[in-house]
Amino acid sequence: MALYFAEGGDSDKILGLTCHHVLFETDEECVLEDDASRRHVQLLGIDAYNDFLASIKIRIGRHALRLQRYEAQIQYLEAEVGDGANEAVMKKLDKTRGELDKTDRAIEDLETFYEKVQKEWSESDCRIIGHIRFSPAVTVDDGEGVAEDWSALELDSSKFKDAFEGNVLDLCASFTPACFLSLSLSLSLSLSLSL
């Protein structure tokens, strides 16, 4: 999903914006006429769901290999400490023990997450995140080569309301404030010159 936003006014509905081609294999238009015409949007089909579970298991396996490596390093470093090792070896031992603990916690977290996904997402109905409100057919303006390819979804607020912070644009750490301002001014200037 590209964008989440509140419907506005007195409504507490959360909407999402994605591409039409992500939801449809054809150029059919979809408009919500009434509740009977709802077309649900499901997160993860059967194959994608199974692949997701497998990817969690793979990550657990990778962490388990790391865990074995840390345990071997700790055993080696403890033997050096027993032989009167220096302070650098002690620091490395402490750091490795910390990494072992961190990796062990990561495995526990992934296992808990795996169980939660299996419990809460195993049924396809549990992965329905909302329904399509409007999704015009994909169009391309031959004059400028610009494509219109979007869909507006009404999201199941019970699944999104706790994480939804309101209408916020998150640019991550991609732009410094000065860089963003510079880009905004450049865009503004180019738009005013083209008008």
Salt bridges, closest charged atoms under 4 A:
GLU7 OE2 - ARG133 NH2 2.57
GLU28 OE1 - ARG39 NH1 2.92
ASP35 OD1 - ARG38 NH2 3.32
GLU78 OE2 - ARG97 NH2 2.71
GLU87 OE2 - LYS91 NZ 3.87
GLU99 OE1 - LYS102 NZ 3.70
ASP149 OD2 - HIS21 ND1 2.43
GLU154 OE2 - LYS13 NZ 3.98
GLU154 OE1 - HIS131 NE2 3.62
GLU154 OE1 - ARG133 NH1 2.86
ASP156 OD2 - LYS159 NZ 3.96
